[in-house]
Each structure stands twice: as C-alpha cells, then as structure tokens.
Amino acid sequence: MQNVFFVIVGLAQLGIAIYGTTQMRKHFNWYALMVLIVVYGLAHDNLVIASGAALGEGDLLKTINAPRFWIHALFTPAMMISAFGALRMMGSAFAQSKAWHIIICVLATALIALGSYIDILNLDLVFSPEGGVTKYSNAFELMKGPPIPAVVTILVVLVFGVIMWRNVKWKWLFVGSLLMFLAAPMASMPLFQNVGEIAFAAGLVTTQIRAARK
C-alpha cells in the first residue's frame, strides 16, 4: 500500500511539473527553471522509492537512488532565489533591493555547498527497507537532526510567502510552504510529509506562472 501511495504522489508531482513546463514555455525565466528541476526531482524521488518493491536490493536500485540526493543538494536551496525572483517580478518593493538579492544568493550558495558536501561528496548509499518501502539512504551524517539546507529553505520561502501575500495579494506560496513546514517533521508519517511536498510544489509552480504573467 505504501508503494502505491508513492506512485500516486510521484505522478502528482510529475503532473505539476509538466503543467508548469507547458506554461513556462510561453514565459520562460531562470527562476521558473530552478523550480521545475526541483519538482521533477520530487517526482523522481517518489517514483524511485515506489519502484524499490519491484526492483529489490541491487545495483540498479542503488544507481537510480543516487540522483535523489544530488538533485536535493544542488537545487533545493535555489527555491529561495526563485521565490525572491517571483517577488521581484510581481513588483514587491522589498525584492527590488540588490543587497537582499545578494544576501539570498550567498545564503543559497552556502546551503548548496553544505548539501553537496553531505549528499554528493560523502554520499554513502546503504540499503534501508522500512515500513514496506524499499530504498537506499545516505549513511553519512554530518550532524543529528533534520537536513539544514531543506529546513532553512522552507523557512525562507515561508517568509517570502508572507511578504507576497501582504504586498501583492498572492497567498499560494505561503499556503504551500506552510503545509510543507508543518509536514516536514513527520518522517514517520510519509502520507502527511508527501502531501506537504505536493502543496509546496504546487505553490512554487503556480507562483512562478503568476509572476511570469505579471
């Protein structure tokens, strides 16, 4: 049953990514491209986890699990840049500041470097079946607790969602990031965690579409 759920979530993420791609072809920008890479990555993440039951332990499953970590490390922190860019395109006075733009880019770069150190340079995939789900996890841990790059990214995007709602009357980035923030700690309850990811992806993609149309 768990694997069926991951298939459903993966297909939902893929649908959001494809819809975003069709819309962004009309109004291309680099902020949207970063978002789409992450959402396609989330689709891959869920579909690979779902495929574990059929593939079982082995080199093939291990190989297709590796990109799950690469994509998260390289592109998840870029979501704060894309959210800031959407604010800028929507005309928010706060986002016109070059100083804040530099600060956000530096922060995102630092988090990408940290994530790359943990999940690319020190990636040590070990077979870790759990709760009927067959997958590989990274055995390397820099420190105990939730992944810092992901947590900081969600918090920053949540703040930008509040600013966007107040300044340009667009609430969906806030709603998506809030649901992701609430669901993220529920590792033992993948149903809620993945619903949060769907909401986050939908909020990011629809926000980029709205910003591009503006």
N, C-alpha and C positions, 0 to 999 in steps of 0.2 A: 504493500500500500504506500509506503514511504517513497518508493521509486516512482510510482505513478504520479505522486504529488510533485516530485522534482521534474518530471516530464512536463506536467501542466504548467508549472512555474517557468520552466525554460522556454516553452512555446509562447507563453505570455510575454516574456522579456523579448523574445525574437520578434513577436508581432509589434511591440512598441518600437523596437529598433528599425524594423522595416518601414513602419509608418513614418518615423522620424526621417529616415533616409529619403523617402519619396517627397516629403515636404522640404527638406533641406536642399534637394536638388534645384528647387526653384529659388532659394535664398541662401546660397552657400556662405558659411563663415567658419573660421577655425574653432571658435568656441563650441559650435554645434558638433563639429567633427570629433572633438575630445569627448563630448557626451556620448555620441553614438558608439565610439570604440568601447567605452565602459559598459554600455547597455548590451552590446553584442557580447562582451566579455561575461556579463552576468548570465546571458542565455547559454553560452558555452559552459559556464560553471555548473549550472543546474543540469544540463543535458549530459555532461560528462559524469556527474555524480549518479544520475539515473542509469547510465549505461553500465555502471560497475557491477550490478547484479548479473547482467548478461555476460560481460567480459571476464569477470573474476580476476583474481590476483595474477599479475604478469606484466611483461614489458609494455604491451600495448596500452593497458590501462594507466600504467605509470607515465608513459610518454604523453598521453593526452591530458593527464592531470597537471603536468608542469605549466602549461600556458595559463592555467587558472591563477597561479601565483604571480607569473610575470605581468599579466595584464593589471591585476590589482596593484602591484608595486609601482608600475610605471605610469598608470593613468588615473587611479582613484583620486589622488590629491589634486589632479588637474581640474576636478569638479569645482573647486573653489574659484579657480581662474575663470571657468566657463560661467559660473553663477555671477561673478563680478562683471564679466563681459556683458551678460544679459542685462544686468542693472544699468550698465553704461549705455547700451543700445536703446533701452527704454527711457533714457533721459534723466535718470536719478542724479541729482546734483552730487551726492556723495561719491558716486562711481566715476565722476569726471576727474577726480583727483589723481594726478600722476604719482604722487607719493604713496597713496594707498594701493595703486596698481603695482608699484614696485614691491611694496611690503607683501602683498598677496602672492606675487610671483616668487619672491625669495622664500616665503614660507612653504609654498607648494613644492619648490625645488628641493628644499631641505627634507621634506617628508618623502619625496620620491627617492632621494638618496638613502634615507633610513630604510624605506621599504625595500629598495633594491639590495641593500646590504643583507637584510633578513631573508627575503624571499627569492632572490636571484643568486647572489654571490654565495650565500650559505644555505641554499635550498637542499634539504636532505629528505627526500621523499620516502616515507615508510608506510607500509600497508596498515590501514586503520579502520577496519569494519566496525560499525557502531549502529545499533538500533535498526538493523536490517539494511543499512546503507553501506555499500562497498566503495571505498575511495582511498586515496593516498593523501597524507598530511605531511606538513613540514615538521620534522623532528627538532629543528633548530629553534631555540627560544632565546632572544636577547634578554628578555625580562618577562616575568609573570604578568598576566593580565591581558586585557583586550588589546588589539593592534593599534598602536598610537596613531599612525597615519590615517587610518579609517575613522577613528573617533574624532580626531581634530578636524578632518574634512567635513564630517557630518555636522559638527557644531558650527563651523564657519558658514557652511551653506545654510544652516538653520537661521543664523543671524541675518544673512543676506535675504533669506525668505521673509523675515520680519520687516526688514527695510523695504523690500519690494512691495509687500502688502501695504505698508503705510504710505510709501511715496508714489507708487504707480497703480495701486489698487489691484494688484495681481497676487492672489493668495496661494496658488497651487504649488509653488516652490516651497513655501512654508509648510503646507499640509504634508507634502511628500517627505520632506526632510524630518518633520516632527514624527511621523509614523516610523521612519527608519530609525530615528534616535530612540524611540520607545521600544522598538522590536529588536534592536541590535544586541542587547544583553541576553536575549532569550535563546542562547545556543542550544539549550536542552529542549527547546520547543521550535523546531525548524519551520513549522507551519506559520507561526507569527513572524519569525525572522524573515522568511521569504516573501510574505505578504508585504512586509515593510520595504523590502527591496523592490518589489513591483511598484509600490507607491512612490518610492524615491526615483526610480527610473522614469515613471510617467510624469512626475513633477519636473524633472530635469528636461525631458524632451519637449513637453508642451511649453515650458518656459522659453526654450530656445526658439521654438516655432513662433511664439508670440513676439519675442524680441526681434526676430528676423523680419516679421511682417511690419513691425513698427518702423 
